[in-house]
């Protein structure tokens, strides 16, 4: 269920990244993949090498005979391949890495599409955003390979800052009472995955569908499987979600949010 929303999140991020690259570097792959747009004297050799690998991975998609559409079509018919076309065939991880090598100002230009970067320190905004992308990617890989993901936790180096996250969580899914030093709710667990999706998907209708499906799933499990046991509470405790997680979802006024989004 959450897998499809991770794809929506990936596509939204790639489109935003493409927009920023095109606006600043141009629509031709020769321009937006020019290493001089990303490297500076502050980078060390290790980072330089990683950048070369990232750009090489992306360029290999253009040069490969195995590349699928739409990149294949543009390569054969047009004299350039816009980033929003090419990125449809580029790995999520390579796009995240490419984002990492942008200047701070361009990173913030990408991020401000998702949340107000003025309410969090710039470096913290960048760290939080990249970690959200990484959490989405890692959880999706777990789901895709049929691994256990309810109790999965990403490495702590990718953990989300609760104090910063609560400032931007659009549906109030995280509450102040979650900020407990003895708890890690929303840092690197499945709750962090759901929170990251709700921000990166960046669409009230899709988020309404996602959270409604989660709510219905828990309710159906409780009503159908065990009438004497509230299975939803067991799942919530097992996966380290907030105890009142389902109640939080049910109180979101998506209709008003969707109407406001349409008016804009």
Buried (B, 14 or more C-beta within 10 A) or exposed (E): EBEEBBEBBBBBBBBBBBBBBBEBBBBBBEBBBBEEBBBEEEBEEEBBEBBEEBBEBBEEBBEEEEBEEBBBEBBEEEEBBBBBBBBBBBBBBBBBBBBBBBEEEBBBBBBBBBBEBEEBEBEBBBBBBBBBBBBBBBBBBBBEEEEEBEEBBBEEEBBBBBEBBBBBBBBEBBBEEBBEEEEBBBBBBBBBBBBBBBBBBBBBEBBBBBBBBBBEEBBEBBEEEEEEEBBBEEBBEEBBBBEEBBEBBEEBEBEEBBEEEEEE
